[in-house]
Amino acid sequence: MFGDLRRFDSGPLRGADRFRELLDELFPDPGLANIRSVPAGSYPMINIGRTDDAVRVYVFAAGLSADDMEINIQDNVLTLQGRRTDEDTGTQDNGRRPYFRRERIRGEFARSIALPEGLDADRAEARSRNGVFVIHLPKREELKPRRIEIQSP
């Protein structure tokens, strides 16, 4: 399913992404995910795969329930919106436990992902289990591969 993820690459911007990764390695900052100053953990990680029949998006959002996440699709753009709450109930000065390292960001997030053409958004489905959201986006029937029977005389 994930063998053809190159179709989702950003084309000529791939080099820019690699350059940004090199800069991140050169100037590491434990509070930043990359040079664009997006805090690590701000967005849930995703995997996108495709089959002959559909595209599937896997959203890894540990600790979020279906009530915490909103999923929308419009004009082949999938938008994920949600809110992470802080479940800590410590009793330090500010009412929270002190952290030595904190990688999970709390608060609201929104992420938009461009999808390939030809998906049937009306038949899209989403499921959640153990913090993994699976979004199934079927292809329109006319775009699915179709076997043509060969007739012999």
N, C-alpha and C positions, 0 to 999 in steps of 0.2 A: 504493500500500500504506500510506503514512503519512498519507494525507489525513484520517483520522478518529482521530487520536491524542487528541483532546479527550475521548474516552470513558475514557481512562486518567487524566485529571486528577483531583485530589483534591476536586473539587466546591467546597464553601464554603471550603476551606482555600487555594484559589488566591490569595486576597487576602493571606493570611498569608505565603505563599511570596514574593509580590512585596514585601511589607514587609521580609522578611528580606533579600532581595536589595538593597533600598535601604539598609538598615543596613550591609550588607557594603560597599557603595560608599562610604558615609559614613565608616566606620571600617575602612579596609583594613589587613589584616595579611597579609604575603606567605606566612606559614606556615599560614594557616587558609583553608579552603574556604568557610565561611560562619559565621554567628554561633553556631552550635551547637558550634563548636570541633572540627570534623572536619577533620583535616589534608588538604590538597589532595592528590589522587591516592590516597586511601585505598581507594576503591572503583573498579572498572572502570566506564567509561561504558557506558551501554546505550541502545539504541533498541528500541522495541516497535512492531510494525505488525501489521495484520490484513488478511486477505483473506476471501472468502466461505467458504473451506475451513479456514483455520488462523490461528493467531497465531504470529508469529515474533519471537523476542527475539535481538537482536544485542548481544553483549558484546564490547567493545573492550578487550582485555587484552594489549597488546604485551609480548612476552617470556615469556608463560606458555604452557606446553605442556598437552596434555590430561592429563598426569600431575599438573600443578600445580593443576588446577581440579576441583572436585566440584560436580555439579549435581543437585539433588533437587527433586521436586515432591510436595506433599501438601496436600490441602484447598485447591486453587487458589492455593497460595503457592509460588512458585518461589524456591529458595534457592541462592545461588552462594557457594561457599566456596573459598578458595585461599590460596596462599602465594607471595609474591614474595621471591626471594632476592637478595642483593647480589652482583653478579658482579664487583665491583671487586677487583683484586689489587695495589693500590699498596703502597708501602713507607714510608709516613710513620710518625709516632710510634705511631699506633694500628693500623698495618698497612693503612691505606686512603689513597687519594689525597684531597687536600683538594678541596672543592667550593666554587665561587663561588655556585652556585644549584643546588638539588636539589628537583625537583618529583615525582619518582617515589619513592613510599614503599615501603620493604621491610617484610616481615612478613606476618602472617596477616590475612585480611579475610573477612567474611561479609556477605552482602546478601540481603534477602528482598524479593520483589516480589509484590504481590497481582495475580492474573490474573482475567480475566472468567470467569463461570460458563460451563459447557457444553463444556469442553475434555476431550479423551480422553487422560488422562495415561498410560494404558497404551501408547499408540502414539507417545508423544513421542520425538523423536530429537535428538541434538546432534552437531554437526560442528565441527572446528577447522581453521583455515587461516590461517597468518601472524598469529597472535595475535587473530584474530576468531573468536569462538564463535557459531555460529548454532544456536538452539534452535527446533525446529519442533514446535509443539503443535497437532495437528489438532483440529478441532471434532467433537463427536459427530455421527453421521450425521443424527439427527433434528433437529438444529439448523441444518444446512446449508440454504441456499435450494434450493427444489425447484420446477421449472417444471411447471405443470399444463397439459396439453394440452387445447385447446378442441375439443370434438366438435361437428360440425354435423349437423343432421338428414338 
